Amino acid sequence: MAQVIKSSLTSVFGITLMAAALGLSACSTSVDPDVKARQDSMKSWGDAMGVMGDMAEAPDTFDAEVFKEQAAFLAEDAATPWSHFENQEAAGNATEAVWSNADGFRAEAENFQQATAELNAAAQTATSMDDVMPAFGQVGQSCKSCHTDFKVKND
């Protein structure tokens, strides 16, 4: 008898959890696929920059292979999100300037791609953080420069 009650409670609990999850997902706002694609890409960039940034803050932890992997990822992925800015209706956190100043935005994208290519090149032969710091700094500046004009400011 106790087995039947325990099994019933488990079933009721499972059904309740599933119903709650379905209800929450139905209430959540959907994100435009273009916005999600570029946010996912840029989050991955942030993760890679974080790994390398940790090494910059503690140069004695520099791991040339890990740094090389992260720099290569950035260089390879640097062109990925830009095609997801074509639909102005899918603004997300992009400012109107992405579309009204398309030439400036395109220049920032190209600058980022160049900066990540230079970081990747420097990382290939780096033996210390000193070898990559100038190029790493340029990538960070590129991110900041683009976000200054083309990303909505969070208060």
URNOR-V322841 format. One record per residue. N is the residue number from 0. RES is the residue in one small letter. SS is DSSP state (2 for helix, 1 for strand, 0 for the rest). PSI is psi in whole degrees, 0 to 359 (NA if undefined). Layout:
n:N res:RES ss:SS psi:PSI
n:N res:RES ss:SS psi:PSI
This chain:
n:0 res:m ss:0 psi:315
n:1 res:a ss:2 psi:325
n:2 res:q ss:2 psi:318
n:3 res:v ss:2 psi:318
n:4 res:i ss:2 psi:315
n:5 res:k ss:2 psi:316
n:6 res:s ss:2 psi:319
n:7 res:s ss:2 psi:318
n:8 res:l ss:2 psi:320
n:9 res:t ss:2 psi:317
n:10 res:s ss:2 psi:316
n:11 res:v ss:2 psi:317
n:12 res:f ss:2 psi:315
n:13 res:g ss:2 psi:317
n:14 res:i ss:2 psi:319
n:15 res:t ss:2 psi:317
n:16 res:l ss:2 psi:316
n:17 res:m ss:2 psi:317
n:18 res:a ss:2 psi:319
n:19 res:a ss:2 psi:318
n:20 res:a ss:2 psi:317
n:21 res:l ss:2 psi:320
n:22 res:g ss:2 psi:318
n:23 res:l ss:2 psi:320
n:24 res:s ss:2 psi:329
n:25 res:a ss:2 psi:331
n:26 res:c ss:2 psi:342
n:27 res:s ss:0 psi:150
n:28 res:t ss:0 psi:141
n:29 res:s ss:0 psi:146
n:30 res:v ss:0 psi:134
n:31 res:d ss:0 psi:138
n:32 res:p ss:2 psi:325
n:33 res:d ss:2 psi:317
n:34 res:v ss:2 psi:314
n:35 res:k ss:2 psi:317
n:36 res:a ss:2 psi:314
n:37 res:r ss:2 psi:326
n:38 res:q ss:2 psi:319
n:39 res:d ss:2 psi:316
n:40 res:s ss:2 psi:312
n:41 res:m ss:2 psi:330
n:42 res:k ss:2 psi:319
n:43 res:s ss:2 psi:322
n:44 res:w ss:2 psi:316
n:45 res:g ss:2 psi:321
n:46 res:d ss:2 psi:315
n:47 res:a ss:2 psi:317
n:48 res:m ss:2 psi:326
n:49 res:g ss:2 psi:317
n:50 res:v ss:2 psi:313
n:51 res:m ss:2 psi:324
n:52 res:g ss:2 psi:324
n:53 res:d ss:2 psi:321
n:54 res:m ss:2 psi:325
n:55 res:a ss:2 psi:323
n:56 res:e ss:2 psi:333
n:57 res:a ss:0 psi:78
n:58 res:p ss:2 psi:335
n:59 res:d ss:2 psi:349
n:60 res:t ss:2 psi:5
n:61 res:f ss:0 psi:126
n:62 res:d ss:0 psi:106
n:63 res:a ss:2 psi:319
n:64 res:e ss:2 psi:316
n:65 res:v ss:2 psi:316
n:66 res:f ss:2 psi:316
n:67 res:k ss:2 psi:317
n:68 res:e ss:2 psi:315
n:69 res:q ss:2 psi:319
n:70 res:a ss:2 psi:320
n:71 res:a ss:2 psi:319
n:72 res:f ss:2 psi:312
n:73 res:l ss:2 psi:314
n:74 res:a ss:2 psi:320
n:75 res:e ss:2 psi:326
n:76 res:d ss:2 psi:357
n:77 res:a ss:0 psi:337
n:78 res:a ss:0 psi:355
n:79 res:t ss:0 psi:308
n:80 res:p ss:2 psi:346
n:81 res:w ss:2 psi:328
n:82 res:s ss:2 psi:346
n:83 res:h ss:2 psi:12
n:84 res:f ss:2 psi:14
n:85 res:e ss:0 psi:325
n:86 res:n ss:0 psi:108
n:87 res:q ss:0 psi:336
n:88 res:e ss:0 psi:339
n:89 res:a ss:0 psi:61
n:90 res:a ss:0 psi:317
n:91 res:g ss:0 psi:234
n:92 res:n ss:0 psi:12
n:93 res:a ss:1 psi:141
n:94 res:t ss:0 psi:166
n:95 res:e ss:0 psi:337
n:96 res:a ss:2 psi:338
n:97 res:v ss:2 psi:322
n:98 res:w ss:2 psi:325
n:99 res:s ss:2 psi:337
n:100 res:n ss:0 psi:56
n:101 res:a ss:2 psi:323
n:102 res:d ss:2 psi:318
n:103 res:g ss:2 psi:319
n:104 res:f ss:2 psi:316
n:105 res:r ss:2 psi:321
n:106 res:a ss:2 psi:320
n:107 res:e ss:2 psi:319
n:108 res:a ss:2 psi:317
n:109 res:e ss:2 psi:321
n:110 res:n ss:2 psi:318
n:111 res:f ss:2 psi:316
n:112 res:q ss:2 psi:320
n:113 res:q ss:2 psi:316
n:114 res:a ss:2 psi:319
n:115 res:t ss:2 psi:327
n:116 res:a ss:2 psi:319
n:117 res:e ss:2 psi:321
n:118 res:l ss:2 psi:315
n:119 res:n ss:2 psi:317
n:120 res:a ss:2 psi:316
n:121 res:a ss:2 psi:323
n:122 res:a ss:2 psi:333
n:123 res:q ss:2 psi:331
n:124 res:t ss:0 psi:8
n:125 res:a ss:0 psi:140
n:126 res:t ss:0 psi:353
n:127 res:s ss:0 psi:168
n:128 res:m ss:2 psi:329
n:129 res:d ss:2 psi:328
n:130 res:d ss:2 psi:336
n:131 res:v ss:2 psi:352
n:132 res:m ss:2 psi:314
n:133 res:p ss:2 psi:315
n:134 res:a ss:2 psi:323
n:135 res:f ss:2 psi:317
n:136 res:g ss:2 psi:323
n:137 res:q ss:2 psi:323
n:138 res:v ss:2 psi:315
n:139 res:g ss:2 psi:318
n:140 res:q ss:2 psi:322
n:141 res:s ss:2 psi:316
n:142 res:c ss:2 psi:311
n:143 res:k ss:2 psi:316
n:144 res:s ss:2 psi:314
n:145 res:c ss:2 psi:316
n:146 res:h ss:2 psi:332
n:147 res:t ss:2 psi:316
n:148 res:d ss:2 psi:338
n:149 res:f ss:2 psi:6
n:150 res:k ss:1 psi:137
n:151 res:v ss:0 psi:134
n:152 res:k ss:0 psi:132
n:153 res:n ss:0 psi:128
n:154 res:d ss:0 psi:NA
